[in-house]
Structure formats: structure tokens, C-alpha cells
Amino acid sequence: MTRLVEVPTQFDERSFDQFAGAFAAAVPDGERLLFDAHAADWASPYGLVGLLAAGQAARPSTAAPADRPLLTAPTNPEVTSYWVRAGFFREAATLFEIHGRVPKARPADESDVLLPVTPVRAAEDVHAVVSRIQERASAILTSELRLDPKATMGFAMALSEACQNIVEHAGTGGWVAVQSYHWRRKLARRVVVIAVADAGIGFRRSLEPTQARRFGDRWGDAAALEAALVQGVSRFRDPGRGQGLAGIRRYLARWDGKIAIRSGTARIALVPSWDDDVPLKEALPEFPGAQVLIIIPEQGSATR
């Protein structure tokens, strides 16, 4: 028997909980999963890397190809073409048995996809990701987002630290994607979006050995996210490992950016004035690993 997991028509951070709920309801039965994206009209980088994380969680590493979860590709050719250009299907082919028409990937060209969906499994991958995107991102940040050229160094740091969280906290591989597009909701400006996701052990299990006793009865997914993002706690005490989430926070505070992290059953966000998100959500549908969203907006006047 195959259990159906519907991919939202508009698949981004706002519809992710709907997707996570369908995934959580299907997983306990132990049946093969079918991820149905045939009706998808749009997916953000966050949606794409989140779907890969679900496929990672649904397919044990020892599973034979015949036991892979199924994925129905979008029927809208423009959507499918974007998913190809964004590098989704290249990674999905290793996780899913894909059904539907998927066009062949064309040579990369200049586009709003600054960094296609890219695997991150080790520190070497993080360095490669940053090197690959730095030059292009610098041009976008200074010309389209009107950031000070000095901001490009901070952007590289934020991207590096977001990816490094996979290496240090996940216990497995994950993915990162970066895109520039027009943010229509309230902000009405161009943004650069970094999305990172994995299906690993998550923040609670990663920080539990060093932090659970300090929080006592409060310990859980929300407390772990609070410790990591608000208090700057890491499972490592070596200062040479980088600035971590605290460094990302400082960078985003300077440029009016946003970060949101979902792990387990909780989600925490540092919400700028241009967004209507809530700082903390608890009792969400269980989803493995961690999913990170970073948004850096164009500088200047905006609708508030």
C-alpha cells in the first residue's frame, strides 16, 4: 500500500506546516510514500529543500531503489522547468522514483537562481558553496538590493554558518538553495532568500547533552531553538568554529533581514517590521531535522 502526501499548490514556509502534517500522518504506517506535486503552481527555495528533506527521511539509507518514495512531478511545464533550473530534480533523482515529464537540464545562465539546490554533507561542501556564490551574490546585493559593498562579506558568513549547521547539528547531509526574487507580501521589494534543510537529528537532540539540564521541564524543541538562536548556544565550545547563529543575527539586524528556523515541533523567528510572522510557534506537526530560512531585503523605502 502507498500513502499519499500532497505537496501544497503554493509551497513555501507558510504552507510548510500543512505539508509536514501530511508527512507526519503518513510516516507511522511504514508504507511507501507518494509525494504528489502534480498540482504545484509555485515552490520557494524553502519548499524545494524541504521536499528533499522529506524524501531523505522517507527513504532509509539502506533501502533498495525499488523502495524509494514516489514523486509526481508538477504538470505545469513552467513550474517543472523552474524546478529543473533550480537544481531540484538533479538531487531528487537520488531520493525518489519520479513520475511525470521532467525536461532535461540546460546549461546554467544568468537568472534569479543564485545557487541551485546544492548538497551539503561536510565542511568542504560549505566552503565550495560560499566560493561558488560569492561573486554573483555580491553583484545582486549591491546592484539590486542596494546594500553597502561591505555587506557581501556578511552575506558569505551568513550563508556559511547556515550551511555549517547541517554539518554540526544534523548528523546527516542536507541542501541549500539561494534565490533572488520580488517579495510581494507587504514588503513589495526584491529580496535574496537562503533556504537550508536536512532530515537529521534536529536542534533538540543535538543540544540535549549540554542544555537539557539547564532548561529542566521546559526542555523541548522550542527551548532548543531559543537556546540556539536567542542565546547563541552551540553544541561546540570551540570559538574557531565561526560566529554561528549569533553572527547571522547581527548581520540581519543591520540589514533589516529575517531568519526563521523550524525543528521538530517548533519554529522560531526573528521578525523584522516588514513581516507579519510570529516569533515562536509550538505544537507543530513533527518534521525531522531542521529547516532554516534567511531573507535579506532591498534597502530603501518600503510599504510598512
C-alpha angles and dihedrals in degrees: 000000000000124000119215123230111185118215110219117253089235102034114193140110091296095057095036094096089056089053092045090052092054090046094049091049093051102042101067093064091065092223126137111276128227114203105203113203097153093116096045112133098177141359129191122217086261091057093048097050090042091055090052090051089053090051090049091053094045095054118060112222090243095052120122118240089256089061096056116122114257125245126195110207121226113274093214103094093210091055093046090048091054092048088053092048090048090056095243099129093048089062095034091059089071093052109032142044097235123213125189135044115311116180120224117265115257126212110286116262136180107292145133089279100094094174120010119220103299129185120240117196106142142016090267089061091054092055091048092050093052093046092048096053104031099089096044094042091051091059092048094046095051101036104033102025095034093224122159109266087242088067091071092072090053090048091056089050093050091049092047095049093046090054092042089061088068092053095046104035110023105064086212140052127283143174140254131198131179126197139168119216145139112282104216099182110096094306096069093190138106116272140184112227126200116194124186127177142168138166096225133122096298132221098293096057092039094054098032098095092058105027111031095084092050092055096040113181091002092065115121141100094305094048091048091052091047091051092049101042106026101031097031095232118166132186086234125065096195107115089202091073093082138259096299122193091332089064091049090050092053092048094049092046089058094050099036092249134155135231127188126179125192121192130162108326100341141070128197128191140182099218122205122210093260094061132070098207121128122244098233136018123184136181091039122157109285114259125172126246125357134301120200127194123189122181125188114188133210110267121242138056118346142173107269 
